[in-house]
């Protein structure tokens, strides 16, 4: 079979020929490269958007996959939850309020286990408090797509490759007031989908991009009805960066620039019990495909001319279905977290994406166990749409509080 990387109304110059016996492998790449385009598009209302879905796709969508277990158990919320070691992905500005001096964490996600058994995501993160005002942090995300057998048109095996993508970032966070902090992060992205193989003789190579995040966090420790209560809010504009190309710059694709906005509240029930609720809103700040343009060439030309900055602003009013469709592009996550004696946690959440924008709807559940210096977390996805490839997805995280090892003090 033949696999291509597609944008709406056009096809990029990337073609791979594979044997029918490894269809599952080709599906694996499609899911990894263009996940939002094909996941669980059931129950589409034919009266919406002229009877068609209009899904936004980008390159390197792995950047927006939840990489760790705490948020994964709460419906993928994280921009305004209480600070933890894995704050780098959600909102690095939260590190300015973290209690410890230094910490590190490792997360592992076996991805799309319902379909294949060799797609994995690995996530490493680290933070260090410089002083009462400043914190630095970094993370490494590695997405392995397993083994892929590449063949020519006649079915002759050329070689077996290991497509992979990774991103490394570093952030600086600072308290701006007693209740407000800000952060900037810089990221390098590399995406190697073909390992240099070119089935049709075209010149293919790994794609590279540089990006930045801008984030802010509000954190107010107060009392409501004599109960200790934390009120929080956050915003993070992530992956503001250059387009990525796999063919030497002839064709360039947007990376998933994303706006994440949310709020949360945590309150104690009594001396041993506390509960938190969080709500996140997400929107991709990239062009929406315009199905009203009949000419594929015209669409491709307009797409190529759109700069990253212009796309970010235009993304709020470029949907061909108007304001109604713009609202459909907002993904909603809601989560709850219960802690007993600050040692055992139970989590639950819900993630919603509109039918015309990918239809990823699922519940999540998770648990955590905290010891003196380390915490173990796990989460599980429960799909609400049939034949969802995200079914049976489990995440594992192991976090280490290195404050005592570093000789530092808690904030």
Order of alpha helices (4+ residues) and beta strands (2+ residues): beta-beta-alpha-alpha-alpha-alpha-beta-beta-beta-beta-beta-beta-beta-beta-beta-beta-beta-alpha-alpha-alpha-beta-beta-beta-beta-beta-alpha
